[in-house]
Amino acid sequence: MGPDVGKYVEQVLGMFYIRNVTASFVPPTKDPPNYIEQALPWFFVFIAIEAVLIRLKGRKWDLADATVSTSQGLAQEVVRYTLRGCEGWAYVYIWQHYRWFDVPWDSPVSFWFTMLAVDLGYYWFHRASHEVNLVWASHQVHHSSEYYNLATALRQSVVQQYFSWCVYLPLAFLGVAPSMFFTHSQFNLVYQFWIHTEVVKSLGPLEHVLNTPSHHRVHHGSNVKYLDKNYAGVLIIWDRLFGTFCWEEETPTYGLVHNIESYNLWTIQLAHFRWIASDVPQQVGWRNKLRRLVCGPGWVPGTGRLGDPSTFPEPDPARRRFDTGRPLWLQLYATLHLLLLLAPSVTFAQQHLALPPLGVLLYSGQLLLALSCVGWLLDGAGWAPLAELVRCALALVSLAWVGGQYPAAAVTAGRAVLAGSMLLWLGAVSLGDGKAKTKAQ
């Protein structure tokens, strides 16, 4: 087996937490590899394969929804790199100055201990993200799709990571090296990609130990019996130990109890925060205002911490899923431009620490504008054509500055796509103005 083939096999196996343990050892003073970046191309390969399988079975695979899910994941990464990974600084600082022990960074025992500890920490944070309303406001992004497929795994919050960092600080005090911790944080996240599918039905005896597609489908169900169940990351044993486990029975109805009917990036990201901001002032007394923030999203005065499940609405499995009805060519356009953003997103991830603050803001601002335009176009927002025209013009200018980092053929193709897109939206904007004038007359 050639070295390249071996590397690719290792990357695929890593998605299932099957690793060469010793190859994962990184000295504490060095950063671990970016395993998420390595897995990203495979994510899209498996998303495409799954889409074909779903279509062959005669079921719907929604391109617009998958595109929006992917844009949410890219937005999360752009924001994380814009803030330069600040959520990890506390861990490093505590490990450097206040650790109680020196956990060996090159020991298989340390590897598996950290794996279990990170997974347990993930369970408790994930549980909190469903049972604490303020944290749920960030996590609901991941549950906002009414479809359940591999693309849904990429639908992530841009702010959730700034709630989760404190859960893992005990490991820093114990002396788990940052390189070991950040390695397993990535492994834990990458593992959870493949469980977002309906293609895999059951894994037999492994269902008793691992978090599987069946268990995670339950977690994404909005059915009352499935709410607040199966929080696991890698091992389902935590749910069994702490009483939050539920077997999959009837097919889950995916999405939120109250769905967000929009493809707008910022509507999806901020909808529940806005609801909290409007609802908390309406609560009577400061205790109820506080409970609205720290109790479950279903809490109302006079009920338990998580609310009264008997009052929760049961979703209609036959309900019509959200669809703006945008034409196929526009969905393909949005998907194409989203794929074109992958290269600059990876470049930003690799170079963000070397860029000056202004460069980081300009780079990230342009990427976030592009991701926003995807949602605006698919939503049919009135300002979307003009915003996309401006965005394409800015991207064309930027390509003149950073194009030297990419193959000449790719740069030429990118310029052609952006120039053609500008002509398309220039015509759309002009036609829109013409219609507006005609109506005014």
N, C-alpha and C positions, 0 to 999 in steps of 0.2 A: 504494500500500500504506500503510495507516494506521500511525501510530506504534506502537500496541499489537501489531498483526499483525507488524510488523517486529521488535519486541522478542521476540516468541514464536519467530519464525523463527530469530533469532540464537541464542536459548537452545537450540533443537533442534540447529542446526548445530554449536553448541559441544560437544555430546556426541560429535561425530565429529572434534573438533579443527579444525573449519573456522571460523576466526575473522577478524574485521576486526582486523588487527594493531594499527593505530594506536588503535583504540578500547580496546585492552587496556593501553595505557600508563598507569601510575599513578605519580605522584611518590614517591620513596623515603620521604618523611615521612608518607604516607597509606597506609591499609590498602586492599588491593584489594577489589573486591566479593566477596561470598560466593557464588561460582558454584555451589557444591554445593547451597546453599539454593535458588538459582534453578532448578536442575535437578531438585530433589526432586519437584515435582508431575509433571514429565514422566516421571520414573522410574515412578511409579505408573500413569500413562496407558499407557506401553509394556508394563508388567507385565500390565495388564488385557488389552490387545490380544493379547499373546503367549499368555496363558492361553486366550483364546477360540480362537485359531488351533490351539493344541495339542489342545483338546477337539474341535474340528471334524475334526481328523485322527484322532480316535478314540484318542488317547493320554492317559495320566494326567497331570494337573497337580494336585499335592498342596497343598491349601489350608493345612493345618497346617504343613507344611514351609516354605511361602512366608511364612507369618505369623511363624514362629520366625526365619527368616532376616532378615526386616525388623526384628524386635525386637533382634537382635544389632547391626544397623547403627545403630539409634537409641541403643542402650546405648553404643556407641563414641563417638557424638557427645556424649551427656550427660556421659560421663567426661571427654572432652576439654575441654568447656567448664567442668566443675567444677574442673579443674586449670588453667583459664584459659590454655590453649594454651602451657603451660610448655615443651613440646618445641621451640618456636620461639625461645625467649629466647636460647639460645646463638648461633643464627645471627645474630640482630639485634645482639647484643653484639660478636661478632667483626667483623661488617661495619662497625659504628660505630667500632671502636678499632684493628682490625688488618688492614684490607683493604690489599692491595698496589696495586691500580689502582682507577680509577673507571670501571666499565663503564657507558656511557650507558643510562639507563633508558627513553629515548624513541627508540630506534633499532631498525628492523626487523632489522638484523644481530644486535643484542643479544637480540631476541625469539627468533629462531630458534636462536641459540647456546644460550640458556638452555633452550629446549625440548629440544635434543639432550642437553645436560648433565644435566638433570633425568631424562630418560628413561634415560640411561646409568646414573646413580646408582640409579634404581629397579631396573634390571636386576640390579645387583650386590647390592643389599639383598634383593631377592626371591630371588635365588640363595642368599644366606646364610640366608634364612629357611627354606629347604628343606634346607640342607646343614650347619647348626649346630643341634644338637638343642634347645638352650635357646631359640633364636629360633623354631624350628619349633613349640615349645610354644604360642607365641602365634598363629602363622600357621595352624596346623592347623584353627582355627575356620573359616576361609574354605573349607576343603576338606571340612568335616564333613557337608555335605548329600549325600545319595545321589541328588539330582536336579540337573539342570543347566539353569537357566533364568535369566531376568533377575532374579528375586528372590534367586537365589544370590549375585549381585554385592553385595547389601547385607549379607551374612553376614560380619561383620568382627570382629576382635579388639579388645578394649578396651585392651590393653596393647601391641600391636605398634608403635604410633606412637612409643613411648618407647624402642624399639630402633633405629628407622630414622633418627632426626634426625641422628646423627653422620655418616651417609654423605654428606650434602649440605654439610657445613661447608667443603670446599674451594672451593665457589662463593662463600661469604662472604669467604674470604681473597682470592679473585680480584677481588672487588668487585662481584658481581652484587647489585643492590639487593634488599632484602627484598621489596618490592612485586612485583618481577619474579619472584623465586623462588616466592613464595607463590601468585602467579597460575598459574604453570606446574605447581606441585604439585597444584593443584585441577584444572586441565585434564587432567593425566595421569590422575588418579583418575576423573574424570567419563568420559573416553574409554573406560575399561575396563568401564563398565557394559554397553554394548551388545554386547560380545563374549561375554557369558554367555548364549548362546542356541543351540538346535539348529535353529531355524527357518531361519537363514541357513546354507546349505551351503558355498558357495565364492564368493570374490570374484575369481576368475580371476588375471590377472597381479599384482593387488595383494597376493596371498598371498606374493609374494617380498619385499615391502617392509614391509607393515603387519602388526601383530598382529591376527588376525582371529578370528571365532568358531571356525573349524576348528582353528587353532593353539592356541587357549586350551582347547578341548575336550580336546586331548591333555594339556595341563597339568593338568587336573582328573581325568584318568583314573588309577585305581589299578592298572591293568595294569602289569606289571613293565617292559615295553618303553617305557611312557610316563612312568615315574617320573623326576623331576628333569630334565624337558625343558620348553622353551618358557617361559622366565621373563620374556619381554618385557612392557613396558607398552604402548607405542604402536608402536614399530618392531621388527619381528622380526629386523632385521639384526644385532642384538647377539647373539642366539642363533646365528646363522649364523657370526659372527666368532669366537665363543668356544666353539663345539663343543657346544652344548646344544640344537640344533634337531632336531625330529622331525616328519615329515609325519603327518597323520591317516590311518590305514589302517582297521583294524577299529573298530567303534563302541566308545568308551571305556566302562568300567564306573566310574561316578562314586562318590566317597566316599573314605574312608581305607582304608589296608590293614587296620586294625582299627577298625571303625566305633564311634562313640559312640551308643548306643541310648538317647537321652534327648532331650526337648525343653527340659529345664531350662537356663535361661540360663547359670547359673554352672557347671553340669556341663560344658556345651559349651566355655565359656571356659577352664576350669581343669583339664580332665581330664588333659592331657599334663603340665602342671606337677606335678600330684599323682603321676603315674606316675614322673616324674623324681625327685621327692622320696623315693619309696619304693625306686627302683632304684639310685640313686647309692650309698647306704650299703652295698649288697650287692656292689659292685665291689671287687676285691682290689687294694690299693695306691692311692696318691694319683694316680698317672699314669692309671690306668684310670678313676678317679673323674672326673678332669678331662676325659679323652677322651669320657666319656659325655655331658658338657655341650657340648663344642665340636666333636665329630665328628657325622656324620649320624645321624638317628634309627634307621637300620638297622645302625649299627656295633655289633659285639661284639668282644671281645678276639681277636686273631689275624687280623682282616680289615683291608681298606683303610679309608680315612677314611670312605667312604660305606657300608661294609658289603659283603657278598657278594651281588650280585643273584640268583645262582643259588639262594640259600636263601630268597628272598622268596616269600611265598605268592601264587599267581595267583588273582585274584578270580573267583568264579563269576558270569557275566553273568546267570544265571537266579536268582540269590539273591533272597530276599524282602526288599524294602526295609523299613526300620523304620517301624512304624505302631502307635500305641497303641490304635487303634480307637475313639477318642473320637467321640461322635455328631456329626452334621453341625451341629446347632444350637449345640453348644458351640464348634466350630471357627468358625462364623459370629460367635458372641459374642466370642471372642478377637480375631478380625479387626476387628470393629466397634470394640472398645475400643482396639485398637492404632491404628486410624485416628484415633480421637478424641484420641490422644496427640500427633498431629502438630502441632496448633496450639500447645499449651503447650511442645512441644520447640523449635519455631521461636522462640517468645517468649523462652525461656530462652537460646537462642543469641544473640538480639539484645540481651538485657539483662544477661547474666551479669557483664559488667565493671562495671556500675553497681550491682549488688547487693552488700550487705555479705557477708562470708564466711559468716555464719550463714544468711543468706537463700539463698546458693548451695547450701549443704549441705542445707537443708530442701527446696528446689525439686528438686535433683538426686536426693535420697533418695526423694522421692515418685515421681518418674519411674522410677527404677530398681526401686522396689517394684512399680510397675504392669507394667513389662516382665518382671519376675520372675514375677508372677502369671500372665502369658500362658503361660509355659512350664510352670508348676506345674499349671495347669488342663488343658493338653493332655497332660501326663504322667499325669494322674490322681492327683496327690499327695494324701495324706489330709488335709493341712493347707490345701489350696488353697481350699476354700469359705470357711473362716474368714479366710484371708489376703485373699481378694478382697472379702469383706464389709468388712473394716477398710479396705482400700484405697479402695473406693468411698465410704465415709464420709469419709475424709480428703480425697478429691477433691472431694466435695460442699462440705466446709468451705472448701477452698482456692478453689473457684469463687466463693464469697461475697466473697473478698478481691480476686481478680484478674479477676473477670467483666467489670468495666468496660472492659477492653481489647478485648473481642470484641463483635460485634453482639448486640443483645438477643435476637433470635430464636434465635441459636446457643446463647446461655447458657441460655435456657429449655429448648431441646431437650436440652442437656447435662445439666441438672438432672433432667429427666424420665428420661433413660436411666440416670443414676446412681441415682436413687431406685428405679426399677424393678429395677435390678440388685441393690440392697441387699435388697429384698424377696425376690428370687429366692434369694440366698445365705443370707439369714436363715432361710428355709424349709429350705434344704439343710442348714444347720448344725443346726437343731432336729431335723430328720428323722434326721440322722446320730447325734445324741445319743440319740434315742429308740431307734434300732437297737442302739446300744452298751449301753443299759440293759437292753433285752430279752435280749441275749446274756448279760449279766452275771447276770440272774436265772435 
